[in-house]
Amino acid sequence: SEQRFRGIFNSVHDGIIVADVETRKFLLANARICSMLGYTLNELASLGVKDIHPAEDLEVIGQHFSRMAGGETTLVRDIRAKRKDGSVFTVDIAASPVNLDGRPYLIGIFRDTTEQKKAEAELRKLSAVIEHSVNIVLITDRNGRIEYVNPTFERVTGWSREEALGKKPSILASGDTSPEAYAELWKTILAGKTWRGEYRNKRKDGTLYWANSVITPIMDERGDISRFLAVQEDITERKGAEDRLTYLAAYDELTGLINRTRFMELIETWLHAYEMVGSGAGILLLADIDEFKYINDTYGHATGDEIIKQVGALFKRLISDLTVKSAVGMGDALLGRMGGDEFALFLPNAAVADGMAVAERLRTAVETHRPSDGNIRITVS
């Protein structure tokens, strides 16, 4: 029946309009096209094709209309339509010619693609951001198979996109992370939560890098996990700087020996242990390079630094000599640079005679040592 037809006609989600091929005036329209364009059904009945498109597009619209009416094409995309208030939106139009009472008409089905275009634009924007991100971005399926990597992933890891796709992120595993840590990671993300952490990865060439990683589950329309998004920041330089600061907090940069602060900390630890046990003794030796200011002033600070390095290395070799340790009968000795040309050596569990023997060995070794500049003779006291 006509009533049933009109019910279906007006319940369709897309806009439908029927136009006279000769006059290009509208004959019929459904409720959806009225809603799209902002006109009432009576208002549309007095309008035509030229009234629902921007004036600057009418020539192209006319060409599309003619081809559709002639059956040459049935679909045109990204057509600009104009609402009653003058605002413009984008539609796809599917059309088919029909004859009604012997007169040619064109049935047009309009689909508003405004939201779709916005979504596509946002997707392109997001894609551009990811593609140009300074951080590593990778997407895996629910089983951990890589589906996407960005250019930064290729640059940092050395794995090309083609090589990485289909593989698991374990291609980056360095072996430093325990199975228990990985199990906790998977437990977190499979519960729908975001995991954050730092770990060391391995590049394709075997070199290592540190990554600060955030892994987030991606849900489908049913709320189930469909994919995982991982964003990694390469923090190798930061980690290196942190390690260096940690090193310099305890070690002398020039000689590699422990510095004054660390030396005193270890002495205090030993003294505390001594107080707890109530027995034991130790010898503390201090050594300065004689006339070091003269060496600096005469030969320059670079030469002075080299002398300090050589003396430090000489002391280190001597105290690590097994014959020295066995002669003294002590535990591990502590050797540090106190600053300037001053060195300190602590011999735990050593007697005075043992300390004097070691001091004499150090003094003799320095006096018989010849620096690279043969004109310099060094002594310590």
C-alpha positions in Angstrom: 0.0 0.0 0.0 1.0 3.6 -0.4 1.1 4.1 3.4 3.4 1.2 3.8 5.7 2.5 1.0 5.8 5.9 2.6 6.7 4.3 6.0 9.6 2.5 4.5 10.6 5.5 2.3 10.8 7.8 5.4 12.5 5.2 7.7 15.5 4.8 5.5 18.7 6.1 7.1 19.9 7.8 3.9 18.3 10.7 2.3 16.3 10.0 -0.9 15.1 12.6 -3.4 13.5 12.2 -6.8 14.2 14.8 -9.5 12.7 15.5 -12.9 15.4 14.9 -15.4 14.2 17.7 -17.8 13.4 20.4 -15.3 15.7 19.1 -12.5 13.0 20.0 -10.0 12.2 17.8 -7.1 9.2 15.5 -7.1 9.5 13.4 -4.0 11.8 13.5 -0.8 11.9 11.5 2.3 12.2 12.7 5.9 15.9 12.0 6.1 16.8 14.3 3.2 14.6 17.0 4.8 16.6 16.6 8.0 19.9 16.7 6.2 19.1 19.9 4.2 17.0 21.7 6.8 13.9 22.1 4.6 10.4 20.9 5.1 8.9 18.6 2.6 6.7 21.4 1.2 9.8 23.6 0.8 11.7 21.0 -1.1 8.8 20.5 -3.5 9.4 24.0 -4.8 13.2 23.6 -5.1 15.5 21.9 -7.6 19.1 20.5 -7.9 20.7 24.0 -8.2 19.2 25.0 -4.8 20.9 22.3 -2.7 24.5 22.7 -3.9 27.0 25.7 -3.7 26.8 28.0 -6.7 30.5 27.4 -7.6 29.9 23.6 -7.8 26.8 23.8 -10.1 28.6 23.2 -13.4 30.2 20.0 -12.1 26.9 19.0 -10.4 25.2 19.4 -13.8 27.7 17.1 -15.5 27.2 14.4 -12.8 23.4 14.7 -13.1 23.5 14.3 -16.8 25.7 11.2 -16.7 23.6 9.6 -13.9 20.4 10.4 -15.8 21.9 8.7 -18.9 22.9 5.7 -16.9 26.6 6.3 -17.4 27.4 6.3 -13.7 25.6 5.4 -10.6 27.8 6.8 -7.8 29.6 10.0 -7.2 31.6 10.7 -4.0 32.6 13.7 -2.0 29.9 16.0 -3.4 29.2 19.2 -1.5 25.6 19.8 -0.5 24.2 23.1 0.8 21.7 23.3 3.7 18.9 25.8 4.0 21.1 27.9 6.4 23.9 28.0 3.8 26.2 25.6 5.6 27.9 23.0 3.5 28.5 19.3 4.1 29.8 16.4 2.1 27.7 13.5 0.7 28.1 10.5 -1.5 25.2 10.2 -4.1 24.0 7.0 -5.6 21.5 7.5 -8.4 19.3 5.5 -10.8 17.1 6.8 -13.7 13.4 5.7 -13.6 10.3 6.4 -15.7 7.2 7.5 -13.9 4.0 7.9 -16.1 6.2 8.1 -19.1 8.4 10.8 -17.8 12.1 10.4 -16.9 13.2 10.9 -13.3 16.4 10.4 -11.3 16.3 8.8 -7.9 19.2 10.0 -5.8 20.2 8.5 -2.5 22.3 10.9 -0.4 24.6 9.6 2.4 26.0 12.3 4.7 29.8 11.6 5.0 30.6 14.6 7.2 31.3 12.5 10.3 33.1 9.9 8.2 35.3 12.6 6.7 36.0 14.1 10.1 37.0 10.6 11.3 39.2 10.0 8.3 40.8 13.4 8.8 41.5 12.6 12.5 42.8 9.2 11.4 45.2 10.9 8.9 46.3 13.4 11.5 46.9 10.6 14.0 48.7 8.5 11.4 50.9 11.5 10.6 51.7 12.1 14.2 52.6 8.4 14.7 54.7 8.3 11.5 56.7 11.3 12.5 56.9 10.6 16.2 60.3 10.7 17.8 59.3 7.7 19.9 59.0 4.0 18.8 55.4 3.0 18.1 54.3 -0.5 17.4 50.9 -2.2 17.4 50.4 -6.0 17.9 47.4 -8.2 17.7 46.1 -9.9 20.8 48.6 -12.7 20.5 51.5 -10.3 20.3 52.2 -10.5 16.6 53.4 -7.1 15.2 51.0 -5.5 12.8 52.5 -2.0 12.6 55.7 -0.2 13.3 56.6 3.4 12.6 59.8 4.7 11.0 61.4 5.5 14.4 61.1 1.8 15.2 63.1 1.0 12.1 65.7 3.6 12.8 66.3 2.7 16.5 66.0 -1.1 16.3 67.5 -1.7 12.9 64.6 -4.0 11.9 62.7 -2.9 8.8 58.9 -2.8 8.7 58.8 -5.8 6.4 61.1 -7.8 8.7 59.1 -6.9 11.9 55.6 -7.5 10.7 54.2 -10.9 11.8 57.0 -11.3 14.4 56.7 -10.8 18.2 58.4 -7.9 20.1 60.6 -10.6 21.6 62.9 -10.0 18.6 64.1 -7.0 20.7 64.7 -9.0 23.9 68.1 -8.5 25.4 67.9 -11.3 27.9 68.2 -8.9 30.8 64.5 -9.0 31.7 63.4 -12.0 33.8 60.5 -14.3 32.8 58.7 -13.2 36.0 58.8 -9.6 34.8 57.4 -10.5 31.4 54.6 -12.6 33.1 53.7 -9.5 35.2 53.6 -7.4 32.1 51.2 -9.7 30.3 49.1 -10.1 33.4 48.7 -6.4 33.5 47.8 -5.7 29.9 45.5 -8.8 29.5 43.5 -7.4 32.5 42.9 -4.3 30.3 45.3 -2.1 32.2 48.2 0.0 31.0 51.8 -1.2 31.8 54.7 1.2 32.2 58.3 0.3 32.7 61.9 0.6 31.7 64.0 -2.2 30.3 67.0 -2.8 28.0 66.3 -4.0 24.5 68.6 -5.4 21.8 68.9 -4.0 18.3 69.1 -6.2 15.2 72.9 -5.7 15.2 73.1 -6.9 18.8 73.8 -3.5 20.4 71.7 -2.6 23.4 69.4 0.4 24.1 67.2 1.4 27.0 63.5 2.0 26.5 60.9 3.7 28.6 57.8 1.8 27.5 54.0 2.3 27.8 51.8 -0.6 26.6 48.1 -0.1 26.4 45.3 -2.5 25.4 43.0 -1.4 22.5 39.4 -2.5 22.9 37.0 -3.4 20.1 33.3 -2.4 19.9 32.4 -5.2 22.3 34.9 -4.1 24.9 37.2 -7.0 24.3 41.0 -6.6 23.8 41.8 -6.7 20.1 45.3 -5.2 19.9 48.1 -3.7 22.0 49.7 -0.3 21.4 53.3 0.1 22.6 55.1 3.5 22.7 58.8 3.4 23.6 61.1 6.3 24.3 64.7 5.6 23.6 66.4 6.7 26.9 69.8 5.3 26.3 71.5 8.7 26.5 69.6 9.5 29.7 70.5 6.1 31.3 74.2 6.7 30.2 74.1 10.1 31.9 72.6 8.6 35.1 75.1 5.8 35.2 77.9 8.4 34.7 76.6 10.5 37.6 76.3 7.4 39.7 79.9 6.5 38.8 81.3 10.0 39.5 79.5 10.0 42.8 81.9 7.2 44.0 84.9 7.3 41.6 87.6 9.7 40.6 87.2 10.5 36.9 90.9 10.9 36.2 92.3 7.7 37.9 89.3 5.5 38.1 90.0 5.0 41.8 87.3 5.5 44.5 87.0 9.2 45.5 87.3 10.8 48.9 83.5 10.5 49.7 83.3 6.8 48.8 86.6 6.0 50.6 85.4 7.6 53.8 82.0 5.7 53.5 83.9 2.4 53.2 86.2 3.3 56.1 83.1 4.1 58.3 81.6 0.8 57.3 84.7 -1.1 58.3 84.9 0.8 61.6 81.3 0.0 62.4 82.0 -3.7 61.7 85.1 -3.4 63.9 83.0 -2.0 66.8 80.5 -4.8 66.4 83.1 -7.5 66.5 85.3 -5.8 69.0 88.6 -6.9 67.5 90.8 -6.2 64.5 93.1 -3.5 63.3 93.9 -1.6 60.2 96.5 0.7 58.7 95.8 3.9 56.9 98.6 5.2 54.5 98.5 8.7 52.9 100.7 9.5 50.0 101.4 12.8 48.3 103.4 13.3 45.1 106.4 15.5 46.0 106.8 18.9 44.4 103.6 18.3 42.4 103.0 22.1 42.1 106.4 22.5 40.5 105.5 19.7 37.9 102.2 21.5 37.1 103.8 24.9 36.8 106.8 23.7 34.7 105.3 21.1 32.5 101.6 22.1 32.4 98.5 20.6 33.9 98.1 18.0 31.1 101.4 16.5 32.2 100.4 16.8 35.8 97.2 14.9 35.2 99.1 12.2 33.3 101.5 11.8 36.3 98.5 11.4 38.7 97.0 8.7 36.4 100.3 6.8 36.2 100.8 6.9 40.0 97.3 5.8 40.6 97.7 2.9 38.2 101.0 2.0 39.8 99.5 1.9 43.3 96.5 -0.2 42.0 98.8 -2.8 40.4 100.9 -3.1 43.6 98.0 -3.6 46.0 96.4 -6.1 43.8 99.6 -8.2 43.7 98.9 -11.5 45.4 102.4 -11.5 47.0 101.6 -8.2 48.6 98.3 -9.4 50.0 99.7 -12.7 51.2 102.7 -10.9 52.8 100.4 -8.6 54.7 97.7 -11.2 55.4 94.9 -8.7 55.0 91.5 -8.6 53.3 90.9 -6.4 50.3 92.7 -3.1 50.6 91.0 0.2 49.8 92.8 2.6 47.5 91.4 6.1 46.7 92.3 9.5 45.4 91.5 12.1 48.0 91.9 15.0 45.6 94.8 16.8 44.0 97.9 14.7 44.3 96.9 12.9 47.5 96.2 9.2 47.6 95.0 7.1 50.5 95.4 3.3 51.1 93.7 1.4 53.9 94.9 -2.0 54.8 92.3 -3.9 57.0 93.5 -6.5 59.5 97.2 -5.4 59.1 99.8 -4.7 61.7 102.1 -1.6 61.8 105.0 -3.6 60.4 102.9 -4.8 57.5 101.8 -1.2 56.8 105.4 0.0 56.8 106.4 -2.8 54.4 103.7 -1.9 51.9 104.5 1.8 52.2 108.1 1.1 51.3 107.0 -1.0 48.3 104.9 1.9 47.1 107.7 4.5 47.6 110.3 2.4 45.8 107.9 1.6 42.9 107.2 5.3 42.3 110.9 6.3 42.5 111.9 3.6 40.0 109.1 4.5 37.7 109.9 6.6 34.7 107.1 8.7 33.2 106.7 9.1 29.5 108.5 12.4 29.8 111.9 11.1 30.8 113.0 14.5 32.2 110.6 14.2 35.1 111.4 12.2 38.2 108.7 11.6 40.7 108.7 10.6 44.4 106.0 10.2 47.0 106.0 10.7 50.8 
